[in-house]
Structure formats: structure tokens, C-alpha cells
Amino acid sequence: MTAAATLPSDNWKAICRLDDIWPDTGVCALLAGRQVAIFRLAGDRLYAIDNHDPNSGANVLSRGIVGDLGGEPVVASPIYKHHYQLRTGACLENPDTPLRTYAVQERDGTVYLCS
């Protein structure tokens, strides 16, 4: 989600420069004590989900492989290869293990997460 909307500044935390995230990869950030995986896809589309993979128990999703399944942007966990939808956090292989999603936006070249 790339947005130019001005939101209350106390809800948004600057994380990194957009250029710090290579296209079609993810990075991990700490937000209010939680690890969050932030992904930059083609066209500078940004998504943010929990970094914790509930199927493996490891904090690894930011290192997963991003792709597209049926028009839906996903990340495949580097451990068991479960696919998580970046828009919704749903796990395609195990619907009982959805992830939390986060509002993310880019403003003036900086990536922000909503806490």
C-alpha cells in the first residue's frame, strides 16, 4: 500500500528508506515488540505481515520468496514453503494459521508502519 494520505503522526513509525528494501524482497522491523515483515513488490507496492511463521515457529517470513498465485501476492516461508497472502495474511495451505497484517505506506522515500 503506497499512500500519500496524511495520518496522525503518533500512529505511524518511520522504519527505513524505501531504497533499503530491494524490489521483490522483504525486511524485518521491530514494531511495539513484534517482528514485522515488510515486502516491496513491483511498482513499489508495500505489504506488511507478522514475521513469525506459525507453522514452523520461526521468525523467518521476511526472508521468504515473494511471488504471485492466481493474481494474489504471496510470500512462501523459507522453512515449510507455506504460502501467505500479503494482503490478508491468510495461509493457503493451513487456513487455521493466519497472520496479522499491518498498514504500511511510503512518504517522501521513507517506509512507515502503523502501530
C-alpha positions as CSV (number, residue, x, y, z in Angstrom):
1,M,0.0,0.0,0.0
2,T,1.6,3.2,-1.1
3,A,-0.3,6.2,0.1
4,A,0.1,9.9,0.2
5,A,-2.5,10.4,2.9
6,T,-1.6,12.3,6.0
7,L,-2.4,10.3,9.0
8,P,-1.9,11.1,12.7
9,S,1.9,11.2,13.2
10,D,1.8,9.4,16.5
11,N,0.3,6.3,14.9
12,W,3.0,5.9,12.2
13,K,6.6,4.9,12.8
14,A,9.4,5.5,10.3
15,I,11.1,2.2,9.6
16,C,13.6,2.6,6.8
17,R,14.1,4.3,3.4
18,L,12.2,2.7,0.5
19,D,15.6,2.1,-1.3
20,D,16.7,0.0,1.7
21,I,14.3,-2.7,0.5
22,W,15.2,-4.3,-2.8
23,P,12.3,-4.9,-5.1
24,D,10.6,-8.3,-4.7
25,T,12.2,-8.9,-1.3
26,G,11.4,-8.3,2.4
27,V,13.0,-6.9,5.5
28,C,12.2,-7.3,9.2
29,A,11.4,-4.5,11.5
30,L,10.6,-4.3,15.2
31,L,7.3,-2.5,16.0
32,A,5.9,-2.3,19.5
33,G,7.8,-5.5,20.4
34,R,6.6,-7.5,17.4
35,Q,8.7,-8.6,14.4
36,V,7.0,-7.4,11.2
37,A,8.0,-8.5,7.7
38,I,7.8,-5.6,5.2
39,F,7.7,-6.5,1.5
40,R,8.4,-4.3,-1.5
41,L,6.9,-5.6,-4.8
42,A,6.9,-4.3,-8.3
43,G,5.7,-0.8,-8.7
44,D,6.8,-0.1,-5.1
45,R,3.7,-1.8,-3.7
46,L,4.3,-2.4,0.0
47,Y,2.8,-5.1,2.3
48,A,3.4,-5.9,6.0
49,I,2.6,-9.1,7.9
50,D,3.9,-10.8,11.0
51,N,7.4,-12.1,10.6
52,H,6.6,-15.2,12.7
53,D,5.7,-18.3,10.8
54,P,3.2,-20.1,13.0
55,N,3.7,-23.4,11.0
56,S,7.4,-23.6,11.8
57,G,7.6,-21.4,14.9
58,A,10.4,-19.3,13.5
59,N,10.7,-15.6,12.7
60,V,11.6,-16.0,9.0
61,L,8.9,-14.7,6.7
62,S,10.8,-11.6,5.8
63,R,13.4,-14.0,4.1
64,G,10.7,-15.8,2.2
65,I,10.3,-15.9,-1.6
66,V,7.6,-13.4,-2.9
67,G,5.5,-14.3,-5.8
68,D,2.0,-14.4,-7.2
69,L,-0.5,-17.2,-7.0
70,G,-3.7,-16.7,-9.0
71,G,-3.2,-12.9,-9.1
72,E,-2.7,-12.7,-5.3
73,P,0.7,-11.5,-4.0
74,V,2.2,-14.1,-1.6
75,V,5.3,-15.0,0.3
76,A,6.5,-18.6,0.7
77,S,8.0,-19.4,4.1
78,P,11.6,-20.5,3.7
79,I,11.1,-23.4,6.0
80,Y,8.0,-25.4,5.1
81,K,7.1,-23.3,2.0
82,H,3.6,-22.4,3.2
83,H,2.2,-19.5,1.2
84,Y,0.8,-16.4,3.0
85,Q,-1.3,-13.9,1.2
86,L,0.3,-10.5,1.6
87,R,-3.0,-8.6,1.5
88,T,-4.8,-10.7,4.1
89,G,-2.3,-12.8,6.0
90,A,-4.2,-16.0,5.1
91,C,-2.2,-19.2,4.9
92,L,-3.2,-21.1,1.7
93,E,-2.0,-24.5,2.9
94,N,-3.3,-24.1,6.5
95,P,-6.2,-21.7,6.9
96,D,-6.1,-22.2,10.7
97,T,-2.8,-20.2,10.9
98,P,-3.5,-16.7,9.5
99,L,-1.0,-13.8,10.1
100,R,-1.7,-10.3,11.3
101,T,-1.3,-7.6,8.6
102,Y,-0.2,-4.0,9.2
103,A,-0.9,-0.7,7.5
104,V,2.3,0.3,5.6
105,Q,3.0,3.3,3.4
106,E,5.8,5.2,1.8
107,R,6.0,9.0,2.2
108,D,8.9,11.0,0.7
109,G,11.0,7.9,0.2
110,T,10.5,6.6,3.8
111,V,8.6,3.5,4.7
112,Y,6.2,3.8,7.7
113,L,4.2,1.2,9.7
114,C,1.1,2.0,11.7
115,S,1.4,0.8,15.3
